[in-house]
């Protein structure tokens, strides 16, 4: 799994890093911490003596360094998959029946990259996700100011809309007690189910799986798929609750549930949710929710 | 030994109900008999009369039998070997009521998916099956762990009937039991009975439980909107209650029962 964590210097980014670390601990993911710098920010402002040109002492570079340390602190040093091992001597069989002590350096099993890109935040984050073939983008935002991102308020929702992969918008620290999944039972991918499984595990949260009905109950093929989703989670010792929501009430349901619980919405290609929940409404969910929102693809 | 009838259809709600019944069977001494009633009305008008109709009904029964056999086969890993499913044709409610009476079952179990919309739940509560059943009925909305059971009492309910039904079914078995009394708020925030009344009902229900060999873990009065209270029940494997004289779909008790995600055991009126 590849996780891209988009950060800035605000406190909500620390929560995004924390969430990424929890997820990475369970999935042994390759992780990239990405900061984006506007061209203006990269230059020293001669009218502002406090400003610093891009380099190691730039506030964003310092923040990225702190996030890296914070991320690594979630792993015991001896077991950390992200640390390069020092040189050591090991007995290696160099030919049949011949052993030799060789100096060996074991590299980290998983990569942790810390990168900075220059340009428009949304474009640069999406470009990084595409180039790195990320499976998940994690981005924080402030809860108080309707999912605000410093410098460009709409970054989280535009990432959630524009990304080809799943996006987790992390609100400032909040206990996730329940994860409510609106899945398109016909098309939901195995990776999405696994992602939810991970989120349930790291938060010790309850899971509610929503079946969408057309008003006359669930269609038989939807029931079959729901049954296999139920079995999938029961096999993993997760006891999900099933709830049926008529498509006509879906918006009302989501706006109520999203206030408190982590809402996971499957918005893959040809998803039935795409028809019922146009992007303007999903945007509203991201902004209004007090808890994190996971857009699955 | 609790004689239990489980209604099955070829759907998710029935899969969940069957799994729940099997889980319950590991904790309570019970026999499980499954039943499927093929509703000819749901399959459209019968073609003609005489042998044409009989052939059509036979093919309906065969189709129902095959579907239920598949469902039971799928649930085999989580269930003990089950007796042959009774496959009947007719109005499902009528046939199930007749079967419950004929074979004197102690308990009836069926599934109904937990829904955001209340319409199907209210329809079920108004049905003959729930009004006239001779034995307690468990409506399984979700598959829950059976470790904790709530006995939910309310104004206008016969608490001793509810507690005695609970004791009869769960004689033995290791569960935690909580006693809850729901003080139903009328419009304008008024309650039918005062706190003292609620406390005294709880106290007598507690005494009955203790006499029956069950010491409740806690007993308390709850009073809030059904929406807020529903979350309280999410960790219960079963909620034992009754719909005595509460069939008014606008009542808060009815709304609370709709919003409870756990299986509910309805004691006979």
HADDOCK unambig.tbl for C-alpha pairs under 7 A between the chains (distance, minus, plus):
assign (segid A and resid 223 and name CA) (segid B and resid 11 and name CA) 6.68 0.50 0.50
assign (segid A and resid 223 and name CA) (segid B and resid 12 and name CA) 5.65 0.50 0.50
assign (segid A and resid 227 and name CA) (segid B and resid 12 and name CA) 6.08 0.50 0.50
assign (segid A and resid 241 and name CA) (segid B and resid 142 and name CA) 5.77 0.50 0.50
assign (segid A and resid 242 and name CA) (segid B and resid 113 and name CA) 6.97 0.50 0.50
assign (segid A and resid 242 and name CA) (segid B and resid 114 and name CA) 6.48 0.50 0.50
assign (segid A and resid 242 and name CA) (segid B and resid 142 and name CA) 6.39 0.50 0.50
assign (segid A and resid 243 and name CA) (segid B and resid 113 and name CA) 6.54 0.50 0.50
assign (segid A and resid 243 and name CA) (segid B and resid 114 and name CA) 4.86 0.50 0.50
assign (segid A and resid 243 and name CA) (segid B and resid 115 and name CA) 5.17 0.50 0.50
assign (segid A and resid 243 and name CA) (segid B and resid 116 and name CA) 6.79 0.50 0.50
assign (segid A and resid 244 and name CA) (segid B and resid 113 and name CA) 6.63 0.50 0.50
assign (segid A and resid 244 and name CA) (segid B and resid 114 and name CA) 6.09 0.50 0.50
assign (segid A and resid 244 and name CA) (segid B and resid 115 and name CA) 4.40 0.50 0.50
assign (segid A and resid 244 and name CA) (segid B and resid 116 and name CA) 6.05 0.50 0.50
assign (segid A and resid 245 and name CA) (segid B and resid 115 and name CA) 5.99 0.50 0.50
assign (segid A and resid 245 and name CA) (segid B and resid 116 and name CA) 5.15 0.50 0.50
assign (segid A and resid 245 and name CA) (segid B and resid 117 and name CA) 6.75 0.50 0.50
